[in-house]
């Protein structure tokens, strides 16, 4: 796959063999140069959490703090997510968190140093999808949670709308494509997907309490589905 400028988008040369667990995937992803996002990002930010988690939460991409620390959901939005999981009755330590795109995409305004988040393109999400498929194969969660519109589109396709589809158990089609072992993502054994807002939406909201309550309500459905 190539961009309009002829730049190649292909992560498959960096994928490890089919027996790689999460540590092997994480080491391999650290060397990924499968799309141009690696050039400006500080590092690859791979998923982390319980390797046998029943719930996998998928966000959009790392933010500024995640890029600096090399860990997902360690910034302000991560704090909101951890609190919401606990309030919904889900042990944050028993979940697995990751992003659809593993490198921070940003822009810097002239004369300023602050890095401003920029949404990944469909081509970038598609290029990075094999890493997510590989994580699904290893973790084999029961429920996948899409955090926000970008994650939902990465998992369910461009017709996904978070305002329309959130808070219900949706059928699991799995991301397109195979992982390094050739196994289809749909073979991961996922029961379904629950979509909700990205926790950063709480931080941007005028009525944070109401928006946070909606996030918790969506996650309470997940808690009921896994019997927490």
N, C-alpha and C positions, 0 to 999 in steps of 0.2 A: 504494500500500500504506500502511495506517495502523495505528498501535498501538492498544492498548485505550483509550488516552486521546484518540484521534483524531489524534495526531501523525502527520504524513506521513513515509513512508519511500520516497524516490525519488531516486536519484542521476542519472537519465537527463538532466535538464536541464543538468547540469554536464559531461557527456561532450563532448569535442571531435569534430570531423568525422572521417570515415573515414581520411583520409590522415595523421592525427596520429601521429608517432612517440613514442618514450618521453619525450623532453623536453616535447612538447606535452601528453601525458597527465599528466605530473608537474605541469606548471603548472596544468592544469585541476583536477586532484585537490586541489591546495592550496586551492582555493576551495570545495570540496565541503561542502555543508550538507544532504546528502541523507538523513541520519538524525540523531537527537539526540546521538550520541556526539561530534560536533564541538564541542558547547558546553563541555565540561569538558576536552577534550584540548588540549594546547598547540598542536598542528599536525597536519596530515595526514602520515603516514609512508608514502611510496610505495616501491615496489620499486626495486632498483638492481642493477647488475652488467652483464655482457656482453650487449649487445643481440642478439647472435647465439648466445647460449648454447645448448648442447645439453641442458643440465639446468636446470630451474627448480625451486627449492625453495620450498614454500609453508608458512608457519607459521600461527599463529592470529591474533595481533594484535600491535601494538607493545607493548613493555614500558615501564617507567619511563624508562630511559636512552634508548631509541629515541624516545620522545615528546619528551624534552628536546633530543636532538640532531637529530631529523628524519631518521634513517637506520635501516633495519631491521637487526636482529641485531648491534648494537654493544655490547650489554650482556654480562653473564657467559655467557648461553646462546649468544650469537653467537661467543664465544671457543671454546666447546666445539664448536660446529658447524664452525668453520673448521679446527680441529685434526682433527676426525673426517673431514672431507672429504679433507684432506691424507693422513691415515693410510690412507684407503680408496683412494688413488691418483687422486683428482679434484682438479684445480687449483681452489682456491676463487676465484681471480680470473677463471676462465672460466665461472663459474656465474652464475645470476640468482636473487636471493633476494627474496621478497616475503611478504605476509601476506594471509590471507583477508579480514581487516577492517583498514582503514587508519587507524583512530583508536584510541587507548588508552582502554580501559574500566576503570575502577577504582573503589574505594571507600576512604573514609578513616574510620577509627574515631574516635569522639568523644574529643577531647583529644589526638589524635595528628596528626602531619603526614605520616607515611609513606603513600604511595599504594599500596594493595594491589590487585593484578590481580584482575579479575572477568571471567569467561568471557562472550563475546558471545552474544547470543540468536540463535536461528534467524532471526528477523526481521531482525536487524542483519546477519547473514552474507548473507542473501538480498539485502538492499538494496545491499550493497557488491559483490556478485558481478560487476556489469558492469565494474568497474575491473579485476578479475582476468581476465575474459574478454578485455578490451582488451589487457592485458599479454600474454596468450597469443597473441593475433593478431599482435602485433608481434614478440615474441621467437621464436615458433614453435619451442619446444624439442622434442627427441625424447622425453625422459623428464621427467615431472613427479614430484616427491617430496613427499608429504604428511607434514609433520612434526607428528605428534600427532593426537589424536582429533578435535579441532575442525576442523583443516584437512582431515582425511579426510572428515568429515561434510559439510563445505562443498563438497567436490569429488565425493563419491560418494553422498551422501545419508545419512539418519539411521540406516540399518541398519549403517553402517560400524563396525567394532570394530578398533582398532589391534592389540590382543593376538591377534586371530584372523587379520587380513589383512596383517600386516606381513611384509616380507622376501620378497615374491613380486611378479612382474610382473602387475598387474591390468589388465583391459580399461579403455580410456579412454572414458568416456561424455561427458566435457566438462561444465562447469557448465551449468545450464539458462539459457536466455535468449540474446539476441543482444548483440553489442557495438554501438558507435555506427555501424558500417558496415552492420549487419544480418547480418553473417556469423556463422554458428553456431560455437560454441567447438570443436565436433568437427571443424571444417574446418581447425583449426590444424596438423594433421599430427602430433599427438602419438602415439607408438607405444604408450604405456601409462603406468601410474602405479605407483610403488613407495611403500609406506607404511612409516613407521618412527616411533619415538618422537620427541617434541619434545626438543631438547637440554637444556631446562630440567629434564627428568626425571632426567638424570644428576646434576645439582646437588642434587636432592632425595633421591636414592637413598642407602640405607645402604651398599650395596655398589657404589660408583661405578665401580670397575674393571670389574665384570661388566656393568653396564648400559651403560657406554661401549663395551665390546666388542661388545655387541649392536647398538648404533647403527652402529659401523664396519662390522660384518658386513653390515647392510642396505645401506649405502652402497657396499660392495664389489660387490654385485649391480649397482648402477647403473653403476659403473665398467666392469664386464664388458659391460653392455648397450651402452654407447657406445664400447666398445673402447679405453678409456683404458689 
